[in-house]
């Protein structure tokens, strides 16, 4: 048997052994526990975070514009035609 076939056979046997051992159950349990923990933490994806950041930036810009208009109106200045 050549070296490559021997390594492939060894890998296959080790994987079969891991699947049949308590280690496979442990791995599934750890994944489930981590999944539940992450769900409770209410984590968001990077895409969701970036979208919310962009929306917040637009809202801040709009708020600043509105604050400037209110200040002008309070001073009695005629409204600008934007």
mmCIF file of the N, C-alpha and C atoms, coordinates in Angstrom:
data_MODEL
# 
_entry.id   MODEL 
# 
loop_
_atom_site.group_PDB 
_atom_site.id 
_atom_site.type_symbol 
_atom_site.label_atom_id 
_atom_site.label_alt_id 
_atom_site.label_comp_id 
_atom_site.label_asym_id 
_atom_site.label_entity_id 
_atom_site.label_seq_id 
_atom_site.pdbx_PDB_ins_code 
_atom_site.Cartn_x 
_atom_site.Cartn_y 
_atom_site.Cartn_z 
_atom_site.occupancy 
_atom_site.B_iso_or_equiv 
_atom_site.pdbx_formal_charge 
_atom_site.auth_seq_id 
_atom_site.auth_comp_id 
_atom_site.auth_asym_id 
_atom_site.auth_atom_id 
_atom_site.pdbx_PDB_model_num 
ATOM 1   N N  . UNK A 1 1  ? 0.850   -1.178 0.000  1.00 0.00 ? 1  UNK A N  1 
ATOM 2   C CA . UNK A 1 1  ? 0.000   0.000  0.000  1.00 0.00 ? 1  UNK A CA 1 
ATOM 3   C C  . UNK A 1 1  ? 0.891   1.235  0.000  1.00 0.00 ? 1  UNK A C  1 
ATOM 4   N N  . UNK A 1 2  ? 0.569   2.203  -0.841 1.00 0.00 ? 2  UNK A N  1 
ATOM 5   C CA . UNK A 1 2  ? 1.416   3.387  -0.899 1.00 0.00 ? 2  UNK A CA 1 
ATOM 6   C C  . UNK A 1 2  ? 1.074   4.331  0.257  1.00 0.00 ? 2  UNK A C  1 
ATOM 7   N N  . UNK A 1 3  ? 1.913   5.304  0.413  1.00 0.00 ? 3  UNK A N  1 
ATOM 8   C CA . UNK A 1 3  ? 1.809   6.226  1.545  1.00 0.00 ? 3  UNK A CA 1 
ATOM 9   C C  . UNK A 1 3  ? 0.492   7.018  1.516  1.00 0.00 ? 3  UNK A C  1 
ATOM 10  N N  . UNK A 1 4  ? 0.085   7.502  0.344  1.00 0.00 ? 4  UNK A N  1 
ATOM 11  C CA . UNK A 1 4  ? -1.137  8.296  0.208  1.00 0.00 ? 4  UNK A CA 1 
ATOM 12  C C  . UNK A 1 4  ? -2.368  7.464  0.581  1.00 0.00 ? 4  UNK A C  1 
ATOM 13  N N  . UNK A 1 5  ? -2.427  6.237  0.113  1.00 0.00 ? 5  UNK A N  1 
ATOM 14  C CA . UNK A 1 5  ? -3.557  5.354  0.420  1.00 0.00 ? 5  UNK A CA 1 
ATOM 15  C C  . UNK A 1 5  ? -3.585  5.039  1.914  1.00 0.00 ? 5  UNK A C  1 
ATOM 16  N N  . UNK A 1 6  ? -2.425  4.847  2.497  1.00 0.00 ? 6  UNK A N  1 
ATOM 17  C CA . UNK A 1 6  ? -2.346  4.554  3.922  1.00 0.00 ? 6  UNK A CA 1 
ATOM 18  C C  . UNK A 1 6  ? -2.866  5.732  4.745  1.00 0.00 ? 6  UNK A C  1 
ATOM 19  N N  . UNK A 1 7  ? -2.446  6.951  4.389  1.00 0.00 ? 7  UNK A N  1 
ATOM 20  C CA . UNK A 1 7  ? -2.916  8.136  5.102  1.00 0.00 ? 7  UNK A CA 1 
ATOM 21  C C  . UNK A 1 7  ? -4.419  8.340  4.909  1.00 0.00 ? 7  UNK A C  1 
ATOM 22  N N  . UNK A 1 8  ? -4.896  8.100  3.727  1.00 0.00 ? 8  UNK A N  1 
ATOM 23  C CA . UNK A 1 8  ? -6.326  8.228  3.449  1.00 0.00 ? 8  UNK A CA 1 
ATOM 24  C C  . UNK A 1 8  ? -7.123  7.219  4.260  1.00 0.00 ? 8  UNK A C  1 
ATOM 25  N N  . UNK A 1 9  ? -6.650  6.002  4.314  1.00 0.00 ? 9  UNK A N  1 
ATOM 26  C CA . UNK A 1 9  ? -7.320  4.955  5.094  1.00 0.00 ? 9  UNK A CA 1 
ATOM 27  C C  . UNK A 1 9  ? -7.308  5.300  6.577  1.00 0.00 ? 9  UNK A C  1 
ATOM 28  N N  . UNK A 1 10 ? -6.181  5.786  7.076  1.00 0.00 ? 10 UNK A N  1 
ATOM 29  C CA . UNK A 1 10 ? -6.074  6.170  8.481  1.00 0.00 ? 10 UNK A CA 1 
ATOM 30  C C  . UNK A 1 10 ? -7.046  7.313  8.803  1.00 0.00 ? 10 UNK A C  1 
ATOM 31  N N  . UNK A 1 11 ? -7.104  8.290  7.912  1.00 0.00 ? 11 UNK A N  1 
ATOM 32  C CA . UNK A 1 11 ? -8.017  9.412  8.117  1.00 0.00 ? 11 UNK A CA 1 
ATOM 33  C C  . UNK A 1 11 ? -9.465  8.927  8.146  1.00 0.00 ? 11 UNK A C  1 
ATOM 34  N N  . UNK A 1 12 ? -9.808  8.063  7.235  1.00 0.00 ? 12 UNK A N  1 
ATOM 35  C CA . UNK A 1 12 ? -11.165 7.524  7.169  1.00 0.00 ? 12 UNK A CA 1 
ATOM 36  C C  . UNK A 1 12 ? -11.521 6.777  8.451  1.00 0.00 ? 12 UNK A C  1 
ATOM 37  N N  . UNK A 1 13 ? -10.597 5.961  8.926  1.00 0.00 ? 13 UNK A N  1 
ATOM 38  C CA . UNK A 1 13 ? -10.848 5.199  10.151 1.00 0.00 ? 13 UNK A CA 1 
ATOM 39  C C  . UNK A 1 13 ? -10.983 6.128  11.372 1.00 0.00 ? 13 UNK A C  1 
ATOM 40  N N  . UNK A 1 14 ? -10.147 7.148  11.429 1.00 0.00 ? 14 UNK A N  1 
ATOM 41  C CA . UNK A 1 14 ? -10.231 8.085  12.547 1.00 0.00 ? 14 UNK A CA 1 
ATOM 42  C C  . UNK A 1 14 ? -11.560 8.843  12.535 1.00 0.00 ? 14 UNK A C  1 
ATOM 43  N N  . UNK A 1 15 ? -12.002 9.243  11.349 1.00 0.00 ? 15 UNK A N  1 
ATOM 44  C CA . UNK A 1 15 ? -13.290 9.930  11.246 1.00 0.00 ? 15 UNK A CA 1 
ATOM 45  C C  . UNK A 1 15 ? -14.434 9.026  11.664 1.00 0.00 ? 15 UNK A C  1 
ATOM 46  N N  . UNK A 1 16 ? -14.380 7.780  11.246 1.00 0.00 ? 16 UNK A N  1 
ATOM 47  C CA . UNK A 1 16 ? -15.416 6.819  11.658 1.00 0.00 ? 16 UNK A CA 1 
ATOM 48  C C  . UNK A 1 16 ? -15.402 6.634  13.171 1.00 0.00 ? 16 UNK A C  1 
ATOM 49  N N  . UNK A 1 17 ? -14.216 6.562  13.732 1.00 0.00 ? 17 UNK A N  1 
ATOM 50  C CA . UNK A 1 17 ? -14.083 6.406  15.183 1.00 0.00 ? 17 UNK A CA 1 
ATOM 51  C C  . UNK A 1 17 ? -14.640 7.622  15.915 1.00 0.00 ? 17 UNK A C  1 
ATOM 52  N N  . UNK A 1 18 ? -14.357 8.815  15.400 1.00 0.00 ? 18 UNK A N  1 
ATOM 53  C CA . UNK A 1 18 ? -14.860 10.042 16.030 1.00 0.00 ? 18 UNK A CA 1 
ATOM 54  C C  . UNK A 1 18 ? -16.381 10.113 15.956 1.00 0.00 ? 18 UNK A C  1 
ATOM 55  N N  . UNK A 1 19 ? -16.944 9.702  14.830 1.00 0.00 ? 19 UNK A N  1 
ATOM 56  C CA . UNK A 1 19 ? -18.403 9.734  14.677 1.00 0.00 ? 19 UNK A CA 1 
ATOM 57  C C  . UNK A 1 19 ? -19.077 8.779  15.652 1.00 0.00 ? 19 UNK A C  1 
ATOM 58  N N  . UNK A 1 20 ? -18.440 7.664  15.946 1.00 0.00 ? 20 UNK A N  1 
ATOM 59  C CA . UNK A 1 20 ? -19.020 6.657  16.826 1.00 0.00 ? 20 UNK A CA 1 
ATOM 60  C C  . UNK A 1 20 ? -18.701 6.911  18.294 1.00 0.00 ? 20 UNK A C  1 
ATOM 61  N N  . UNK A 1 21 ? -17.860 7.868  18.585 1.00 0.00 ? 21 UNK A N  1 
ATOM 62  C CA . UNK A 1 21 ? -17.445 8.101  19.965 1.00 0.00 ? 21 UNK A CA 1 
ATOM 63  C C  . UNK A 1 21 ? -18.270 9.211  20.606 1.00 0.00 ? 21 UNK A C  1 
ATOM 64  N N  . UNK A 1 22 ? -18.146 9.352  21.907 1.00 0.00 ? 22 UNK A N  1 
ATOM 65  C CA . UNK A 1 22 ? -18.833 10.445 22.601 1.00 0.00 ? 22 UNK A CA 1 
ATOM 66  C C  . UNK A 1 22 ? -18.348 11.827 22.146 1.00 0.00 ? 22 UNK A C  1 
ATOM 67  N N  . UNK A 1 23 ? -17.219 11.895 21.487 1.00 0.00 ? 23 UNK A N  1 
ATOM 68  C CA . UNK A 1 23 ? -16.707 13.177 21.015 1.00 0.00 ? 23 UNK A CA 1 
ATOM 69  C C  . UNK A 1 23 ? -17.672 13.814 20.024 1.00 0.00 ? 23 UNK A C  1 
ATOM 70  N N  . UNK A 1 24 ? -18.323 13.008 19.198 1.00 0.00 ? 24 UNK A N  1 
ATOM 71  C CA . UNK A 1 24 ? -19.289 13.542 18.241 1.00 0.00 ? 24 UNK A CA 1 
ATOM 72  C C  . UNK A 1 24 ? -20.480 14.142 18.983 1.00 0.00 ? 24 UNK A C  1 
ATOM 73  N N  . UNK A 1 25 ? -20.942 13.461 20.027 1.00 0.00 ? 25 UNK A N  1 
ATOM 74  C CA . UNK A 1 25 ? -22.039 13.997 20.833 1.00 0.00 ? 25 UNK A CA 1 
ATOM 75  C C  . UNK A 1 25 ? -21.617 15.294 21.513 1.00 0.00 ? 25 UNK A C  1 
ATOM 76  N N  . UNK A 1 26 ? -20.408 15.307 22.015 1.00 0.00 ? 26 UNK A N  1 
ATOM 77  C CA . UNK A 1 26 ? -19.896 16.503 22.675 1.00 0.00 ? 26 UNK A CA 1 
ATOM 78  C C  . UNK A 1 26 ? -19.841 17.674 21.695 1.00 0.00 ? 26 UNK A C  1 
ATOM 79  N N  . UNK A 1 27 ? -19.384 17.411 20.488 1.00 0.00 ? 27 UNK A N  1 
ATOM 80  C CA . UNK A 1 27 ? -19.310 18.469 19.480 1.00 0.00 ? 27 UNK A CA 1 
ATOM 81  C C  . UNK A 1 27 ? -20.705 19.018 19.167 1.00 0.00 ? 27 UNK A C  1 
ATOM 82  N N  . UNK A 1 28 ? -21.671 18.134 18.991 1.00 0.00 ? 28 UNK A N  1 
ATOM 83  C CA . UNK A 1 28 ? -23.041 18.584 18.710 1.00 0.00 ? 28 UNK A CA 1 
ATOM 84  C C  . UNK A 1 28 ? -23.598 19.397 19.876 1.00 0.00 ? 28 UNK A C  1 
ATOM 85  N N  . UNK A 1 29 ? -23.342 18.952 21.088 1.00 0.00 ? 29 UNK A N  1 
ATOM 86  C CA . UNK A 1 29 ? -23.844 19.666 22.267 1.00 0.00 ? 29 UNK A CA 1 
ATOM 87  C C  . UNK A 1 29 ? -23.205 21.049 22.405 1.00 0.00 ? 29 UNK A C  1 
ATOM 88  N N  . UNK A 1 30 ? -21.922 21.123 22.147 1.00 0.00 ? 30 UNK A N  1 
ATOM 89  C CA . UNK A 1 30 ? -21.227 22.408 22.235 1.00 0.00 ? 30 UNK A CA 1 
ATOM 90  C C  . UNK A 1 30 ? -21.763 23.363 21.173 1.00 0.00 ? 30 UNK A C  1 
ATOM 91  N N  . UNK A 1 31 ? -21.960 22.860 19.945 1.00 0.00 ? 31 UNK A N  1 
ATOM 92  C CA . UNK A 1 31 ? -22.508 23.710 18.879 1.00 0.00 ? 31 UNK A CA 1 
ATOM 93  C C  . UNK A 1 31 ? -23.906 24.206 19.249 1.00 0.00 ? 31 UNK A C  1 
ATOM 94  N N  . UNK A 1 32 ? -24.727 23.334 19.798 1.00 0.00 ? 32 UNK A N  1 
ATOM 95  C CA . UNK A 1 32 ? -26.084 23.729 20.189 1.00 0.00 ? 32 UNK A CA 1 
ATOM 96  C C  . UNK A 1 32 ? -26.035 24.768 21.303 1.00 0.00 ? 32 UNK A C  1 
ATOM 97  N N  . UNK A 1 33 ? -25.157 24.550 22.279 1.00 0.00 ? 33 UNK A N  1 
ATOM 98  C CA . UNK A 1 33 ? -25.038 25.487 23.389 1.00 0.00 ? 33 UNK A CA 1 
ATOM 99  C C  . UNK A 1 33 ? -24.561 26.853 22.901 1.00 0.00 ? 33 UNK A C  1 
ATOM 100 N N  . UNK A 1 34 ? -23.572 26.864 22.023 1.00 0.00 ? 34 UNK A N  1 
ATOM 101 C CA . UNK A 1 34 ? -23.074 28.128 21.484 1.00 0.00 ? 34 UNK A CA 1 
ATOM 102 C C  . UNK A 1 34 ? -24.148 28.831 20.666 1.00 0.00 ? 34 UNK A C  1 
ATOM 103 N N  . UNK A 1 35 ? -24.895 28.070 19.883 1.00 0.00 ? 35 UNK A N  1 
ATOM 104 C CA . UNK A 1 35 ? -25.978 28.648 19.101 1.00 0.00 ? 35 UNK A CA 1 
ATOM 105 C C  . UNK A 1 35 ? -27.016 29.313 19.982 1.00 0.00 ? 35 UNK A C  1 
ATOM 106 N N  . UNK A 1 36 ? -27.397 28.651 21.070 1.00 0.00 ? 36 UNK A N  1 
ATOM 107 C CA . UNK A 1 36 ? -28.373 29.220 22.006 1.00 0.00 ? 36 UNK A CA 1 
ATOM 108 C C  . UNK A 1 36 ? -27.819 30.464 22.688 1.00 0.00 ? 36 UNK A C  1 
ATOM 109 N N  . UNK A 1 37 ? -26.556 30.417 23.060 1.00 0.00 ? 37 UNK A N  1 
ATOM 110 C CA . UNK A 1 37 ? -25.934 31.571 23.722 1.00 0.00 ? 37 UNK A CA 1 
ATOM 111 C C  . UNK A 1 37 ? -25.886 32.765 22.783 1.00 0.00 ? 37 UNK A C  1 
ATOM 112 N N  . UNK A 1 38 ? -25.480 32.541 21.537 1.00 0.00 ? 38 UNK A N  1 
ATOM 113 C CA . UNK A 1 38 ? -25.435 33.632 20.571 1.00 0.00 ? 38 UNK A CA 1 
ATOM 114 C C  . UNK A 1 38 ? -26.825 34.188 20.310 1.00 0.00 ? 38 UNK A C  1 
ATOM 115 N N  . UNK A 1 39 ? -27.818 33.327 20.300 1.00 0.00 ? 39 UNK A N  1 
ATOM 116 C CA . UNK A 1 39 ? -29.185 33.780 20.069 1.00 0.00 ? 39 UNK A CA 1 
ATOM 117 C C  . UNK A 1 39 ? -29.654 34.669 21.226 1.00 0.00 ? 39 UNK A C  1 
ATOM 118 N N  . UNK A 1 40 ? -29.325 34.299 22.439 1.00 0.00 ? 40 UNK A N  1 
ATOM 119 C CA . UNK A 1 40 ? -29.702 35.112 23.599 1.00 0.00 ? 40 UNK A CA 1 
ATOM 120 C C  . UNK A 1 40 ? -28.981 36.445 23.628 1.00 0.00 ? 40 UNK A C  1 
ATOM 121 N N  . UNK A 1 41 ? -27.798 36.490 23.061 1.00 0.00 ? 41 UNK A N  1 
ATOM 122 C CA . UNK A 1 41 ? -27.034 37.735 23.027 1.00 0.00 ? 41 UNK A CA 1 
ATOM 123 C C  . UNK A 1 41 ? -27.588 38.708 21.990 1.00 0.00 ? 41 UNK A C  1 
ATOM 124 N N  . UNK A 1 42 ? -28.484 38.227 21.144 1.00 0.00 ? 42 UNK A N  1 
ATOM 125 C CA . UNK A 1 42 ? -29.100 39.042 20.105 1.00 0.00 ? 42 UNK A CA 1 
ATOM 126 C C  . UNK A 1 42 ? -28.041 39.729 19.233 1.00 0.00 ? 42 UNK A C  1 
ATOM 127 N N  . UNK A 1 43 ? -27.099 38.944 18.778 1.00 0.00 ? 43 UNK A N  1 
ATOM 128 C CA . UNK A 1 43 ? -26.049 39.456 17.904 1.00 0.00 ? 43 UNK A CA 1 
ATOM 129 C C  . UNK A 1 43 ? -26.613 39.742 16.519 1.00 0.00 ? 43 UNK A C  1 
ATOM 130 N N  . UNK A 1 44 ? -26.016 40.670 15.827 1.00 0.00 ? 44 UNK A N  1 
ATOM 131 C CA . UNK A 1 44 ? -26.427 40.986 14.464 1.00 0.00 ? 44 UNK A CA 1 
ATOM 132 C C  . UNK A 1 44 ? -25.260 40.747 13.526 1.00 0.00 ? 44 UNK A C  1 
ATOM 133 N N  . UNK A 1 45 ? -25.586 40.577 12.265 1.00 0.00 ? 45 UNK A N  1 
ATOM 134 C CA . UNK A 1 45 ? -24.531 40.371 11.278 1.00 0.00 ? 45 UNK A CA 1 
ATOM 135 C C  . UNK A 1 45 ? -23.867 41.703 10.964 1.00 0.00 ? 45 UNK A C  1 
ATOM 136 N N  . UNK A 1 46 ? -22.726 41.647 10.331 1.00 0.00 ? 46 UNK A N  1 
ATOM 137 C CA . UNK A 1 46 ? -22.003 42.857 9.941  1.00 0.00 ? 46 UNK A CA 1 
ATOM 138 C C  . UNK A 1 46 ? -22.844 43.670 8.967  1.00 0.00 ? 46 UNK A C  1 
ATOM 139 N N  . UNK A 1 47 ? -23.556 42.998 8.048  1.00 0.00 ? 47 UNK A N  1 
ATOM 140 C CA . UNK A 1 47 ? -24.396 43.704 7.084  1.00 0.00 ? 47 UNK A CA 1 
ATOM 141 C C  . UNK A 1 47 ? -25.516 44.472 7.793  1.00 0.00 ? 47 UNK A C  1 
ATOM 142 N N  . UNK A 1 48 ? -26.155 43.823 8.763  1.00 0.00 ? 48 UNK A N  1 
ATOM 143 C CA . UNK A 1 48 ? -27.213 44.505 9.512  1.00 0.00 ? 48 UNK A CA 1 
ATOM 144 C C  . UNK A 1 48 ? -26.662 45.698 10.287 1.00 0.00 ? 48 UNK A C  1 
ATOM 145 N N  . UNK A 1 49 ? -25.498 45.519 10.880 1.00 0.00 ? 49 UNK A N  1 
ATOM 146 C CA . UNK A 1 49 ? -24.870 46.598 11.633 1.00 0.00 ? 49 UNK A CA 1 
ATOM 147 C C  . UNK A 1 49 ? -24.546 47.783 10.726 1.00 0.00 ? 49 UNK A C  1 
ATOM 148 N N  . UNK A 1 50 ? -23.954 47.495 9.567  1.00 0.00 ? 50 UNK A N  1 
ATOM 149 C CA . UNK A 1 50 ? -23.601 48.564 8.632  1.00 0.00 ? 50 UNK A CA 1 
ATOM 150 C C  . UNK A 1 50 ? -24.844 49.297 8.136  1.00 0.00 ? 50 UNK A C  1 
ATOM 151 N N  . UNK A 1 51 ? -25.914 48.562 7.873  1.00 0.00 ? 51 UNK A N  1 
ATOM 152 C CA . UNK A 1 51 ? -27.155 49.186 7.428  1.00 0.00 ? 51 UNK A CA 1 
ATOM 153 C C  . UNK A 1 51 ? -27.715 50.112 8.503  1.00 0.00 ? 51 UNK A C  1 
ATOM 154 N N  . UNK A 1 52 ? -27.719 49.651 9.748  1.00 0.00 ? 52 UNK A N  1 
ATOM 155 C CA . UNK A 1 52 ? -28.230 50.477 10.835 1.00 0.00 ? 52 UNK A CA 1 
ATOM 156 C C  . UNK A 1 52 ? -27.352 51.714 11.051 1.00 0.00 ? 52 UNK A C  1 
ATOM 157 N N  . UNK A 1 53 ? -26.063 51.565 10.890 1.00 0.00 ? 53 UNK A N  1 
ATOM 158 C CA . UNK A 1 53 ? -25.148 52.696 11.033 1.00 0.00 ? 53 UNK A CA 1 
ATOM 159 C C  . UNK A 1 53 ? -25.418 53.744 9.949  1.00 0.00 ? 53 UNK A C  1 
ATOM 160 N N  . UNK A 1 54 ? -25.661 53.271 8.727  1.00 0.00 ? 54 UNK A N  1 
ATOM 161 C CA . UNK A 1 54 ? -25.963 54.184 7.624  1.00 0.00 ? 54 UNK A CA 1 
ATOM 162 C C  . UNK A 1 54 ? -27.288 54.911 7.870  1.00 0.00 ? 54 UNK A C  1 
ATOM 163 N N  . UNK A 1 55 ? -28.293 54.188 8.328  1.00 0.00 ? 55 UNK A N  1 
ATOM 164 C CA . UNK A 1 55 ? -29.582 54.818 8.631  1.00 0.00 ? 55 UNK A CA 1 
ATOM 165 C C  . UNK A 1 55 ? -29.442 55.857 9.740  1.00 0.00 ? 55 UNK A C  1 
ATOM 166 N N  . UNK A 1 56 ? -28.649 55.547 10.737 1.00 0.00 ? 56 UNK A N  1 
ATOM 167 C CA . UNK A 1 56 ? -28.427 56.479 11.836 1.00 0.00 ? 56 UNK A CA 1 
ATOM 168 C C  . UNK A 1 56 ? -27.715 57.737 11.345 1.00 0.00 ? 56 UNK A C  1 
ATOM 169 N N  . UNK A 1 57 ? -26.741 57.581 10.472 1.00 0.00 ? 57 UNK A N  1 
ATOM 170 C CA . UNK A 1 57 ? -26.025 58.743 9.929  1.00 0.00 ? 57 UNK A CA 1 
ATOM 171 C C  . UNK A 1 57 ? -26.983 59.642 9.147  1.00 0.00 ? 57 UNK A C  1 
ATOM 172 N N  . UNK A 1 58 ? -27.860 59.030 8.353  1.00 0.00 ? 58 UNK A N  1 
ATOM 173 C CA . UNK A 1 58 ? -28.844 59.829 7.604  1.00 0.00 ? 58 UNK A CA 1 
ATOM 174 C C  . UNK A 1 58 ? -29.806 60.539 8.554  1.00 0.00 ? 58 UNK A C  1 
ATOM 175 N N  . UNK A 1 59 ? -30.238 59.838 9.593  1.00 0.00 ? 59 UNK A N  1 
ATOM 176 C CA . UNK A 1 59 ? -31.154 60.453 10.560 1.00 0.00 ? 59 UNK A CA 1 
ATOM 177 C C  . UNK A 1 59 ? -30.478 61.622 11.273 1.00 0.00 ? 59 UNK A C  1 
ATOM 178 N N  . UNK A 1 60 ? -29.199 61.467 11.616 1.00 0.00 ? 60 UNK A N  1 
ATOM 179 C CA . UNK A 1 60 ? -28.467 62.558 12.272 1.00 0.00 ? 60 UNK A CA 1 
ATOM 180 C C  . UNK A 1 60 ? -28.353 63.777 11.359 1.00 0.00 ? 60 UNK A C  1 
ATOM 181 N N  . UNK A 1 61 ? -28.060 63.531 10.084 1.00 0.00 ? 61 UNK A N  1 
ATOM 182 C CA . UNK A 1 61 ? -27.944 64.633 9.126  1.00 0.00 ? 61 UNK A CA 1 
ATOM 183 C C  . UNK A 1 61 ? -29.282 65.347 8.986  1.00 0.00 ? 61 UNK A C  1 
ATOM 184 N N  . UNK A 1 62 ? -30.351 64.591 8.907  1.00 0.00 ? 62 UNK A N  1 
ATOM 185 C CA . UNK A 1 62 ? -31.694 65.186 8.796  1.00 0.00 ? 62 UNK A CA 1 
ATOM 186 C C  . UNK A 1 62 ? -32.026 65.979 10.057 1.00 0.00 ? 62 UNK A C  1 
ATOM 187 N N  . UNK A 1 63 ? -31.675 65.448 11.220 1.00 0.00 ? 63 UNK A N  1 
ATOM 188 C CA . UNK A 1 63 ? -31.921 66.145 12.486 1.00 0.00 ? 63 UNK A CA 1 
ATOM 189 C C  . UNK A 1 63 ? -31.157 67.461 12.540 1.00 0.00 ? 63 UNK A C  1 
ATOM 190 N N  . UNK A 1 64 ? -29.912 67.458 12.101 1.00 0.00 ? 64 UNK A N  1 
ATOM 191 C CA . UNK A 1 64 ? -29.129 68.694 12.100 1.00 0.00 ? 64 UNK A CA 1 
ATOM 192 C C  . UNK A 1 64 ? -29.767 69.744 11.191 1.00 0.00 ? 64 UNK A C  1 
ATOM 193 N N  . UNK A 1 65 ? -30.248 69.321 10.037 1.00 0.00 ? 65 UNK A N  1 
ATOM 194 C CA . UNK A 1 65 ? -30.922 70.241 9.119  1.00 0.00 ? 65 UNK A CA 1 
ATOM 195 C C  . UNK A 1 65 ? -32.174 70.823 9.770  1.00 0.00 ? 65 UNK A C  1 
ATOM 196 N N  . UNK A 1 66 ? -32.944 69.969 10.396 1.00 0.00 ? 66 UNK A N  1 
ATOM 197 C CA . UNK A 1 66 ? -34.168 70.438 11.057 1.00 0.00 ? 66 UNK A CA 1 
ATOM 198 C C  . UNK A 1 66 ? -33.852 71.370 12.223 1.00 0.00 ? 66 UNK A C  1 
ATOM 199 N N  . UNK A 1 67 ? -32.792 71.068 12.972 1.00 0.00 ? 67 UNK A N  1 
ATOM 200 C CA . UNK A 1 67 ? -32.400 71.942 14.082 1.00 0.00 ? 67 UNK A CA 1 
ATOM 201 C C  . UNK A 1 67 ? -31.999 73.322 13.568 1.00 0.00 ? 67 UNK A C  1 
ATOM 202 N N  . UNK A 1 68 ? -31.288 73.367 12.447 1.00 0.00 ? 68 UNK A N  1 
ATOM 203 C CA . UNK A 1 68 ? -30.908 74.655 11.853 1.00 0.00 ? 68 UNK A CA 1 
ATOM 204 C C  . UNK A 1 68 ? -32.141 75.444 11.418 1.00 0.00 ? 68 UNK A C  1 
ATOM 205 N N  . UNK A 1 69 ? -33.100 74.780 10.820 1.00 0.00 ? 69 UNK A N  1 
ATOM 206 C CA . UNK A 1 69 ? -34.327 75.465 10.386 1.00 0.00 ? 69 UNK A CA 1 
ATOM 207 C C  . UNK A 1 69 ? -35.109 76.007 11.576 1.00 0.00 ? 69 UNK A C  1 
ATOM 208 N N  . UNK A 1 70 ? -35.198 75.201 12.643 1.00 0.00 ? 70 UNK A N  1 
ATOM 209 C CA . UNK A 1 70 ? -35.908 75.652 13.844 1.00 0.00 ? 70 UNK A CA 1 
ATOM 210 C C  . UNK A 1 70 ? -35.199 76.873 14.430 1.00 0.00 ? 70 UNK A C  1 
ATOM 211 N N  . UNK A 1 71 ? -33.874 76.848 14.480 1.00 0.00 ? 71 UNK A N  1 
ATOM 212 C CA . UNK A 1 71 ? -33.114 77.983 15.016 1.00 0.00 ? 71 UNK A CA 1 
ATOM 213 C C  . UNK A 1 71 ? -33.363 79.231 14.175 1.00 0.00 ? 71 UNK A C  1 
ATOM 214 N N  . UNK A 1 72 ? -33.405 79.081 12.861 1.00 0.00 ? 72 UNK A N  1 
ATOM 215 C CA . UNK A 1 72 ? -33.681 80.228 11.988 1.00 0.00 ? 72 UNK A CA 1 
ATOM 216 C C  . UNK A 1 72 ? -35.083 80.771 12.229 1.00 0.00 ? 72 UNK A C  1 
ATOM 217 N N  . UNK A 1 73 ? -36.039 79.888 12.379 1.00 0.00 ? 73 UNK A N  1 
ATOM 218 C CA . UNK A 1 73 ? -37.419 80.318 12.632 1.00 0.00 ? 73 UNK A CA 1 
ATOM 219 C C  . UNK A 1 73 ? -37.545 81.010 13.983 1.00 0.00 ? 73 UNK A C  1 
ATOM 220 N N  . UNK A 1 74 ? -36.798 80.512 14.966 1.00 0.00 ? 74 UNK A N  1 
ATOM 221 C CA . UNK A 1 74 ? -36.842 81.143 16.292 1.00 0.00 ? 74 UNK A CA 1 
ATOM 222 C C  . UNK A 1 74 ? -36.211 82.533 16.248 1.00 0.00 ? 74 UNK A C  1 
ATOM 223 N N  . UNK A 1 75 ? -35.235 82.743 15.398 1.00 0.00 ? 75 UNK A N  1 
ATOM 224 C CA . UNK A 1 75 ? -34.616 84.062 15.260 1.00 0.00 ? 75 UNK A CA 1 
ATOM 225 C C  . UNK A 1 75 ? -35.470 84.995 14.402 1.00 0.00 ? 75 UNK A C  1 
ATOM 226 N N  . UNK A 1 76 ? -36.482 84.465 13.752 1.00 0.00 ? 76 UNK A N  1 
ATOM 227 C CA . UNK A 1 76 ? -37.344 85.278 12.908 1.00 0.00 ? 76 UNK A CA 1 
ATOM 228 C C  . UNK A 1 76 ? -36.816 85.439 11.501 1.00 0.00 ? 76 UNK A C  1 
ATOM 229 N N  . UNK A 1 77 ? -35.839 84.671 11.135 1.00 0.00 ? 77 UNK A N  1 
ATOM 230 C CA . UNK A 1 77 ? -35.272 84.762 9.793  1.00 0.00 ? 77 UNK A CA 1 
ATOM 231 C C  . UNK A 1 77 ? -36.224 84.098 8.816  1.00 0.00 ? 77 UNK A C  1 
ATOM 232 N N  . UNK A 1 78 ? -36.298 84.600 7.595  1.00 0.00 ? 78 UNK A N  1 
ATOM 233 C CA . UNK A 1 78 ? -37.160 83.961 6.596  1.00 0.00 ? 78 UNK A CA 1 
ATOM 234 C C  . UNK A 1 78 ? -36.611 82.577 6.261  1.00 0.00 ? 78 UNK A C  1 
ATOM 235 N N  . UNK A 1 79 ? -37.497 81.604 6.035  1.00 0.00 ? 79 UNK A N  1 
ATOM 236 C CA . UNK A 1 79 ? -37.020 80.224 5.731  1.00 0.00 ? 79 UNK A CA 1 
ATOM 237 C C  . UNK A 1 79 ? -36.262 80.189 4.422  1.00 0.00 ? 79 UNK A C  1 
ATOM 238 N N  . UNK A 1 80 ? -35.231 79.328 4.393  1.00 0.00 ? 80 UNK A N  1 
ATOM 239 C CA . UNK A 1 80 ? -34.434 79.170 3.183  1.00 0.00 ? 80 UNK A CA 1 
ATOM 240 C C  . UNK A 1 80 ? -35.167 78.256 2.207  1.00 0.00 ? 80 UNK A C  1 
ATOM 241 N N  . UNK A 1 81 ? -34.931 78.467 0.940  1.00 0.00 ? 81 UNK A N  1 
ATOM 242 C CA . UNK A 1 81 ? -35.511 77.597 -0.088 1.00 0.00 ? 81 UNK A CA 1 
ATOM 243 C C  . UNK A 1 81 ? -34.450 76.577 -0.492 1.00 0.00 ? 81 UNK A C  1 
ATOM 244 N N  . UNK A 1 82 ? -34.418 75.429 0.205  1.00 0.00 ? 82 UNK A N  1 
ATOM 245 C CA . UNK A 1 82 ? -33.430 74.374 -0.101 1.00 0.00 ? 82 UNK A CA 1 
ATOM 246 C C  . UNK A 1 82 ? -33.894 73.501 -1.218 1.00 0.00 ? 82 UNK A C  1 
# 
